Amino acid sequence: MWFTIWSVLVVGTLVGAFFLGRDLWRKARALFAQMSESALVMDRFAQRTDEVTAALAASAPSTAPTLFDDPVLLHERVEELRGQRAERRAERRTRNKVTWDRWRRFNA
């Protein structure tokens, strides 16, 4: 009788181990498939990041040291930047004046 009980226990354990192993194998295959897909997505993300970084670097002004550059060119650049800043300030004041006038019409 004990032989039958132990035989059933051993066979049941082996059957359970088989199903567990099969489940683990399927999950491992799905994991590796997902990992390969995520590696492709990360590769595309890295390429896109490099493109955006290169585009931003090309459009950003140079911050290189200018100690030995021509002072006339540097003064011209500063005056150009001051002019752009003054234009932005004038545009902002115009927008603010329009907004203030609109607010005054609502309060009047």
Solvent accessible surface area in square Angstrom, and as a share of the most:
residue,aa,sasa,rsa
1,M,182,0.81
2,W,181,0.63
3,F,166,0.69
4,T,82,0.48
5,I,67,0.34
6,W,151,0.53
7,S,39,0.25
8,V,99,0.57
9,L,94,0.47
10,V,79,0.45
11,V,87,0.50
12,G,43,0.42
13,T,93,0.54
14,L,116,0.58
15,V,73,0.42
16,G,38,0.37
17,A,56,0.44
18,F,124,0.52
19,F,100,0.42
20,L,110,0.55
21,G,36,0.35
22,R,96,0.35
23,D,61,0.32
24,L,103,0.51
25,W,155,0.54
26,R,133,0.49
27,K,124,0.52
28,A,35,0.27
29,R,141,0.51
30,A,64,0.50
31,L,98,0.49
32,F,129,0.54
33,A,63,0.49
34,Q,107,0.48
35,M,102,0.46
36,S,63,0.41
37,E,96,0.43
38,S,50,0.32
39,A,60,0.46
40,L,122,0.61
41,V,66,0.38
42,M,118,0.53
43,D,75,0.39
44,R,153,0.56
45,F,128,0.53
46,A,49,0.38
47,Q,100,0.45
48,R,145,0.53
49,T,59,0.34
50,D,95,0.49
51,E,100,0.45
52,V,59,0.34
53,T,79,0.46
54,A,63,0.49
55,A,64,0.50
56,L,113,0.56
57,A,72,0.56
58,A,91,0.71
59,S,87,0.56
60,A,57,0.44
61,P,92,0.58
62,S,99,0.64
63,T,132,0.77
64,A,60,0.47
65,P,124,0.78
66,T,66,0.38
67,L,145,0.72
68,F,186,0.77
69,D,70,0.36
70,D,67,0.35
71,P,82,0.52
72,V,91,0.52
73,L,111,0.55
74,L,61,0.30
75,H,125,0.56
76,E,99,0.44
77,R,97,0.35
78,V,62,0.35
79,E,101,0.45
80,E,87,0.39
81,L,79,0.39
82,R,125,0.46
83,G,34,0.32
84,Q,73,0.32
85,R,122,0.45
86,A,46,0.36
87,E,109,0.49
88,R,133,0.49
89,R,88,0.32
90,A,59,0.46
91,E,101,0.45
92,R,113,0.41
93,R,157,0.57
94,T,84,0.49
95,R,146,0.53
96,N,55,0.28
97,K,120,0.51
98,V,81,0.47
99,T,35,0.20
100,W,121,0.42
101,D,53,0.27
102,R,101,0.37
103,W,141,0.50
104,R,150,0.55
105,R,170,0.62
106,F,157,0.66
107,N,130,0.67
108,A,121,0.94
